[in-house]
């Protein structure tokens, strides 16, 4: 894994095409070339060249359909390979179809699937060994943020996903940011596996990091999840069957005809555009902001996703 200084030298070189000199210090202001007005976030994204975008694999894309609309989830097999493989087996067996969204806890999570593990798994597993973190190699793609984090020695992005690392222990893990999807479990660390899943709909509950297996993130439809009626039972569970929200279907995009898929692209986190985006968020330049924070949290980094071919 490249060192902090090396990473920022690389970012500075990449960002030169946007006329930006990146400064690693959290208290310094970025220097903009030739006195130019700093570009806004929309300008930065609009100027991104084609190579700054990466297509999301339809094999690792889920379409969850409920009466309120469709939610699209990108899975993270690099971090939770056993869970992701099991979730795909469950999906292909029709496990989730006809089940329910059973919980919507305000400022916390929406949960769906079979919380009681009574539904036939259809070739999948109901319990798996936890995948809270994993060893990392120096060759792994990881883009660190320049600012310190409360919960981990280092945070940044591993591909499309917000992540953390402990270089001293050689471990990396995904972080519980808004929109992240995890596998629910009981008190036993190995009691999850994918038959019940949740998505974060509130302020990032980072205390859950390395305590629950994260399996992916919502890339479209968070407006649907976040607007669901809140449950009034304990920890937001719906109290009556009528309150539960039926799951009409969960499909893997790759299993659908091309005409029924949506092609998604995500901004590459190793691109100069993403480096410029980070600086834009650390040092807000629009008229509304009077004091720039000079700092950004991993869960406050917007990672643009777009549809193509529509």
Secondary structure, DSSP 8 states (H G I E B T S, - for coil): ---HHHHHHHHHHHHGGGTEE----TTS--EEGGG-----HHHHHHT--GGGEEE--GGGEEEEEETTEEEEEEE-TTT-HHHHHHHHHHHHTT-STT-EEEEE-TTSEEEEE-TTS-S--TTS-S-----S-EE--TTS--EE-SS--SSSSEEEEETTEEEEEETTTTEEEE---TTEEEE---SSTTS-SSSEEEEE-SS--GGGTTTSEEEEEEEE-HHHHHTS----SGGGB-SSGGGSEEEEEEEEGGGS-GGG--EEEEE-TTSHHHHHHHHHHHS--STT-SS------GGG----EEEE--
